[in-house]
Amino acid sequence: MPALTATSVTKRFGDVVAVDGLDLNLEQGSVLALLGPNGAGKTTTVEMCEGFGSPDAGTVRVLGLDPVADAAELKPRIGVMLQGGGAYPGAKAGEMLRLVAAYSANPLDPDWLLRTLGLTDVTGVSYRRLSGGQQQRLALACALVGRPELVFLDEPTAGLDAQARLLVWDLVSALRRDGVSVLLTTHLLDEAEALADRVVIIDRGRAVADGTPDELTRAGAEHELRVTADAGIDTDALAERLGAGFTVTVDDGEPHAKSVYLVRGAEVTPQVVADVAGHCAAGGALITDLRVGTRTLQDVFLDLTGRDLRG
């Protein structure tokens, strides 16, 4: 039985269709990353899976149960890390975690979790006085202390420094090794690429891509060479040098003085790579990255959802 399934799920708020016929499938002991622009329907979808709302159409099953009708049976088996809040403002960090642990039949050791997440020095500090990163780590501890079978992590590394972010990555990987299922939402695409077994990209409430990170980044890129180099390369001259069947375009997504040049053709051979490098060298342009037949998850995300800023 999958850890979570959503079948043809639709949710409306007045005239706004927030989720539109969405399908999801999370296998047990795996990590599913749900990606999408702001307003795409991610939070609404996760809230329905957590039992905080019911779909207007379609079905959601979590560990084989209806998250609303079977909430009393389901809640002890899941962990929820909300995007913000989730703790009593006046409660001390240690008190808050021990309170959550008291609701579990077989909790993890709260002191061990506090040490693991670097919160030992602030156990006596009230939640409202914790830094944003400390609040995030306490929320994660509260989601994990009950030994859940399935964990919902909504933007788990938002506001964390590099060290804390890597710690969260290690914890998510450890959860997977222990057979815990994870539904993760994040705006950090490298995070999804590093952690997820499967990625679903949604836009305007619909799934526009579904696959493993490797499947998504390789799809349609078998005959593509992506070159990051100094801006100003003569793309017409490079295309002429490569010969018939090749095109060279510029992706302006790279900041500052660098550009990403997309070389597409029937086949990217070692000679094509050598010709591109020679052309850049002749023009005094330094290549800082060169990849054949693959894209980043960010490339896929922007291709599917566009580059325009959403309101």
N, C-alpha and C positions, 0 to 999 in steps of 0.2 A: 504494500500500500504506500503510495506517495505520502510524504509529510504534509503536503498542501496541494490542493487543486482549486482552480477557479475556472468555471466553464461558462462562457458567454455572459460574463458579468457586466451589468449596466447599472449606473447610478446617476440620477439627475438631481439637480438643485434648481427648481423652477424650470426655466427654459434652457439652462446650461446642462449639457451632457458631460459630466466629469469623467465617467468611465463608460466606454462604448463597446460592448461585446468582447471584453478582454478574456483571454485564456492564459492561465499560468499553470505550471507543473514543477513542483519542487520535490526531488527525490530525497529519500531519507539519507542522512549523513552527508549531504552536499550543501554547497553555498550557491544561492541564486541572487544575483545582483539585479535590482530593478532600477533602470536609468530613465531619465527623461528631463526635458526643460522644466523650469518653474511653471506650474499650472497644468502639467501634462496629465495629472491624475494619480501620481505615485502615492501621495499621502492618503487620499481617499481609498485607494485600493488596499493599502496596508491596514488602515483602520477597519475596513470590512473583514479582513482576515483575522484581525485581533479581536473582533466581536464588538467593536464600538459603533457599528452601523450595519444595516442590512442592505443587500443589493435590491434594486427595483426589479431586476430580472437576472436570471442565471443563478448559479449555485456556487457556494464556497464550502470547502471541506478542509478542516485542519486536523491532522492526526485522525482522520476518518469521522470527525464530528462537525456538527454545525456550530460555528463559533458564537452564535447568538443563542440558539435554543439549548445548546449543551454547554453553556458558559461555565456552570458550576463544576462540571466534570473536566473541562478543558483547561481552565486557567491555572490549576496547579502544575500542569505539564508544559507550560510555555513561559518564556521570559520576554519582557517587552522593554526596550530602551527607546523612550520617546525622544523626539528631536530637541525638545527643550522642557525644562521643568521635571515634574514627576516626583518631587520630594517636598516635604513640609519646609517652608522657608526658615522657620525657627529651630528645626531639629538639627542636632549636631550630626556630623557625618557618620560617626560610629554608631550613634543611636539609630539613625535612619536605616543603616544596613542591617543592624541586629533586629529591628522591627520587621523588616521584610523577611529576614531569615526565619523569624518566629512563625511565619505563616506556612513554612515548608515542613514536610514530614522528615526530610533528610537533607538539610542544607549543607552547603560548603561552610568551612570555617570562616566566619566573617573577618577574623584577624588576619588570616592568610590572604584573603582577597584584598584587604586594605594594604597589606605589605606589597602584594604583587602589583597593585595599581598605583603604588607610590603615594598612598594617602595616610600612612601611619602618623605623620607629623600634624595632620589636620583632623584627627578623629574627634577632637573636642571643639572644633570650629563649626558654627552654624552654617547651614546650607547657603543662606543668603550671602554670607561673607566669603564663601569659597570663590576662587577665580573661575572663569568660564571653563577652562580645561579641567579643573578639579571637579566641577559639577558634572562634566561629561563623564569623567572616570567613575564617579560615584554612581551615576545612572547606569553605567555598564555593570558595575558590581552588583547593583540591585537586580538587574536583569539575569545575572548568572548565578546568584547565591542559592537559588532553589533547585539547582541541577536540572534545568529544563531539557526536554527532548527537542524543542524547537525554539529558536530565539529570533525575535524581530529586532533588527538594529537599524534605526532611522538616523542617518547621517552620524555614525558613531565617532568619526574623527574630526568633526567640525570644531574648529577652534583649538585643536590640539597642536602642540609643538612636534617637531620631527621625532624626538625620542618617544613621546607618548603615542604618536601615531604608529610607529613600528611595534610598540608593545601591543597595541590593539590588533594589529595584523597578526602578530604571533598568537594572541589569544583566539582569534577567529580560526586560524589554522589548527590550533590545538582542539577546538571544539569539533571541527570536521574529523580529526583523527579519532576523537572519542565517540563518533557516531551521532553527534548533535547536528540537526539541520539548521540552516541559517538563511533567513531572508534579509537581505541588505539593501538599503537605499543609500546612494551616495552621488554627489556631484563630482567626485574625484575619479576620473576615468582610469587613471593608472591604478587606483585602489581596486576598482572592479576587475581590471585586467589581471592584477596580481592575486586576488583572493577567490574569484568566482569560478565555479565549475560551469555555470551557465549564466548567460546575460540576456535579459529581455529589455529592449528599448521601447518605451511607449511615448506617443506624441498625440496630443488632443484626445486622450483616453483610449487610443488603439495601440496594439502592439505593431511596431514597424520593423522589428528585427528580433530574432530568437535563435540563440545558438551558443556554442562554446566561444570563449574569446578568440581561440585560434580560427574557428570557422568564420567568425564575423570579420576578422582582420585580413583573412586571406581571400575571401569571396570577391571575385571580380578584379583581383590584383595580380593574377598570374603573369600578365604581360606588362607589368608596370615597374619602372625604376623611379624611386623617390630620392632626390638629391637635395640636401640642404647646403647652401653655399652662399657666398657674398651676392648681394643684389646686383642687378645690372647686366647679367649674362645675356648675350644676343641669342634669343631662343630660335629665331628664324635661321640663323647661321648654323646653330647646333642641329636643327632638324634636317637641314640640307646636308650636313656632314654625315648624319646617320643614314640617310638614303630614304627611298620611297617606303611608305608604310609606317613611318614614325612621325609622331607629333610631340611637341614640347610646349607645355603650358606652365604658367606660374600660379602657385597657390599663395595668396597674399596673407595667409594666416600667421606666418612667422613674424615675430616682432623685430623692431630695430633694423639693422642693416643686412639681415639675412632673408633669403627667400627659399621656398621649397619649389623645386622644379620637377614636374611630372613628365617623365619620358614614357610614352606608350607606343607599343609596336607589336608586330607579329610574334617576336621572340626576343627576350633580353638575354644576349649571349655575353661571354667574357669580352668579346671584341667591342660590343656596344658599351659596356662599362668602361673599357679602356678609352674609347673615343670620347665619352662624356668627360672623363677625368682629364684627358688631354686638352679638350676644348676649354675647360675651366682653368687649367694651368696656363694655357696660352693667353687667356684674358686676365690673369692675375687674381682669379677668384678661388678662395680657399674653401674646399669641401669639408664640412664638419660632421656630416652624417650621410650615409648612403645605404639604402635598403632596396632589395629586390623582392618583388612578389609579396609584399605584406604592407599593411597599413596599421597605424595605431588605432586603438579603440576610439580615441578622440576624432580621428579622421572619419571613421564610420559614423559616429554620433552626429557630427556636423553635416556630413553628406545627407543623412536621413532627416534631420530636424532643422537644418538651415543655420545660417550664421547671424540672422537678425536677432537683436535683443528683444526678449519678450517682456511685456508689461506685467 
